[in-house]
Amino acid sequence: MTISAVALVLAVAVGLACSGLLSPRLSLLADDSSQFLAALAATLACWITAARHSGEQRRWRLWMGAGCCGWALGQLVWSWYRLGGVGLPSPSPADVGYLTLPVFALGAIIALAADRSAPGVPWRYGGWVVTVLDGLMVTGALFVLTWATVLGPVVRAGATTKLAYSIAIAYPVTDLLLTVIVILLIGVSAVGNRWQLVVLGAGLFGLSVSDSIFAYLVAEGRASMPTAADAGFVAGLFLVALAALTPTGPGPAWVARPELRRGHLLLPYVPVAVMMVVVVVQHVRGGPVDNVQLVVETMVVALLVVRQGITLLQTAKVVGSRARLVLATDRTRRQLERDLHDGVQQRLISVALDVRRLEAGVPDGLGDLRRELAEVVAELNETVNEVRELSRGLHPAALTAGGLRPALNTLARRSAVPVRLDVELDGRQPEPVEVAAYYVVAEALTNVAKYAKAAHIDVRVCVRRNRLHLIVHDDGIGDADPKRGTGLTGLADRVEAIGGTLTLDSPPGQGTRLHADLPLNGSARAG
């Protein structure tokens, strides 16, 4: 109810200021009052709601409230100048207050992005660093595009002082930076309180619109700013207050999908690429390039290099983590196979032998008891066979004992489709390679038996240039697709985790060829 009343008061004040019904001085007073009230409402909304929260939800409100408070103080100074008839005062002491907003707002956005109050919401440590770099790159590229096409020529015409324009341009640039960062967070992260980011981003965008108008007018040397152009300040600050009042919690179940993650990786390069094209065209045509543009272009390129370095480090960390996970899983499966074989299986065999001895000692007159004991022995033997098959499925004993060659021979004998096996190996290979190759063949043979309608399968294994090459080729109907849930996607993950590649060639009607290329050195180190 309170926020509705504030919205109504602000709307009336802005409407009166823009209506032309008031005298110029009263219109100016209404305009400045609406901006100050909006900043005051945002400050109070952030700080009052901060008292009811903890953790990151408290921190982002405190940061944002401090920024809005600084903006409100700057607005008081600004109003003093304007009502005193100074005109469009830039630069002025008011700029100190205004520019506190983007500084504190960046801390608020980072705190809100790191919020993990919603259950089940993941957060990658350091992910906000890449997001901030992306925001800086996009903002820098957009600034170069604007400077090269519109703003640069105006400034070079000498319509304003360098100090005045530098301060004026800081407003839209910083607002745009914050808006871009918020958009990146909304689009790709799994932040639980996404609605808060949406509303906050909309508020920052409203501020950037009015700040951009202000910067352009300063660049042209205008002595005043249209009252309607200040509406972005009022609406933006009101949305900041609304973001602080937005209830916390998971909100809508928006998940960061893989395609959005790919979009996040590519998004910063689009404006940077456009910037490069504009710069090249500008140089070819012999257009003027001043120091401002050169500095920002250099900054964007440097940020791009840093961002690529961080991305490569993160990728290497993920690959290493996947490899360790696969190796740990294989060790667990092998240990479980040993426990089943040496523990449960041997215990069942011992119990079966004991029951067999009891059966042998039953007197002739107790035939029913002898038959019951014989049935118990048969059930125990069947259970032993099931445990043996289960342990083989967890981790093949032939692979552990003899290596890849005997393990593949076992798979070929069990295959429902005849297999021609050609293995050119000397001795044992690194354990991760043997395990990966074994499961590739096992899954491929299973898929052929289920789907391919093949008459025979060729399996060839060899080592060339310190890499193990594994080819499984059938003469079936082809048209295999990993997306159909054939298990090939999981195999590709396993192969890639040790630095290998898995390729599938399956034209319709021409059979399927599966090729695994596994490095031996890297796998040996991983083991």
C-alpha positions, 0 to 999 in steps of 0.5 A: 500500500505504501509503495503504491502511494509513493508511486502515485505521488511521484507520478503526479509530480512528474506529470505536473512538471511536464504538463506546462500548467505550472510556472517554469520555476514551479515546474523545475521545483516539481521535477527536482522534488520528484527525483529527490523523493524517488531517491529517498524512497529507494534509500529507505526501502533498501535500508529498512528491508535490510534490517529484516534480512541477513547474509547477501540479501542484507548486504546488497540492500545496504550497498544499494541504499548507500548508493541511493543516499549519495544520489539523493545528496547529489540531487539536493546540491543539483537542485540548489544550483538549478533553482539558483538559475545556474542552468545545467551545472556540469561539472559540479559538486553534485557529481560526487553524490551522483557517482556514488550510486554506480560504485555502490550498485556494483557491490550490490549486484555482486552480493545479489548474484552471490546469494544462495539463500534459495535451496538448490541454487548453485553458485560457481566461485569466481563466476561473478568475475567473468560476468563483470569482465563481460560487462566491461567488454560489452560496455567498452565496445558499445562506447566505442561504437557510440563515440565513433558514430555520434558522440566523438564528432560532437566533442571534437567540435568543441561544444564542451570542455573535456572535464565537463564531458568526461564527468557527463559521459561517466553517468551513462557508461557506468549505468550501462555497465551495471545494466549489462552485468545484470542482464548477463546474470539474469540470462545465464546464472541460477540465481534464486532471487532472479526477480530482484535482478530483473527489477533492479536491472530495469531501474538501472536501465531507466537511469542510463536512459536519462543519463545518456540524454544528459551526456548528449546535451552536455556534449552539445553545450545545452544550457538546460535539460527537458523536464520529460528527460528526467522521468528515467531518473524517477522511474529508475530509482522507484524500481530500485525501491521495488527491487528491495521490497521484492520478496526473497525466495526461489521465485520462478523455476528458471534454470540456467540451460546449456544453450543459455550458457553457450550464449553467455560465452558468445555474447561479449564477442558480438559487440566486440566483433562489431566494434572491430569492424567499425574500427577497421572501416574507420581506418580504411576511410581515414576517419579521425581516431582520437585518444579516447577511442584508442584508450577504450579500444585497448582496454576492451582488447585487454579485457578480452585477453584476461577473460579468455585466460580465466575461461581457459583456466576454468575449462582446465579445472573442469576437465581435470575434475571430470577426469578425477571423478571418472577415475574415482568412480572406476576405483569405487566400482573395482573395490565393490567388485572385490568386496562382492567377490572376496566377501559375499560370494565366498561367504555364500559358497561356504554356506552352500558347502556347509549345507551340502555336508548337512545334506550328506549326513541326513539319514535315509528315512528323512528324504523330505529333509534331504530334498529341502536341503538340496533345494537350499543348496541349489538356491545358494548356487544360483545366488552365487552365480547372480553375485558373480554376474553382478560383480562382473558388471561392476568391473570386469575381472578379466580386465583387471587380471589380464588387460584389454585383450582378454577382456575384449575376447570375453565381450566378443564371445558373449556378443549376440552378433558375431564379432571379428576382433583385431587387437594389436597391443603390446602389454598393458595400457594405462588403466584409465585407457583400458577401462574407457576402451572396454566400456566403449566396446561393451556399449557399442556391442550392446547397441548393435545387438539392440538396434543395428540389425547387423550380421557381423561386427568388426572391432579393431584396437591398435596403438599409433603415435602414443595414442590408442585407436579403437574402431567398432564397425557394423554392417547394420542399418546405421542412422544411430543418434546419441541423442536417442539415449543409446548410452553414447553420450555417457561414453563420450563424457568418459572418453573426453574426461581422459583427454580423448575423443569419440566420433560416430559415423552412421549414415542410413543404410550403411552401418555404424562406425564408432572411433575412440581416440585415447591418449596414453601419456595424459591417461598415465599421468591421470592415473 
